[in-house]
Amino acid sequence: MSSHASDSSPSSHSFVLNGERVTVEAPADMPLLWVLRDLLNVTGPKYGCGVGVCRACTSHLDGGEIQPCVVPVADCADREVTTIEGLADGNRLHPVQQAWLDCDVAQCGFCQPGQIMAAAALLKRTPRPSDADIDAIENVCRCGTYSRIREAIKKVSADT
């Protein structure tokens, strides 16, 4: 990952990350992904494209889906950021994480944190998603595990 160049001087930014309040010194326009990975050592959200298209970095902001590569850290002030590291409830996996294992979704695994976070956001919005709802998830998977992703999402939907 390349470092983010910024003309603004660092300032203090506080938000809740995976249930814990954090404060970082960073330029206000620094993308949240750089803050997470480079300053806070949170490696679940992956850097793919840096422009919000591949969605490998998908995380949640106040429960809604975001692409941290295009969200400035200043936009997160006093808000709740959740990455794949904060999705489980202690040692109990989130139902989407468990379905990913049960359905043997992952191959290379690079996109899986973003895929899981997108699926969790979808199921929160739409507990019984249609195939069209699932197909609307635009996260890129180079291994092409889309059929297993659909199977895992449908498994969670059927179990709720």
Order of alpha helices (4+ residues) and beta strands (2+ residues): beta-beta-beta-beta-beta-alpha-alpha-alpha-alpha
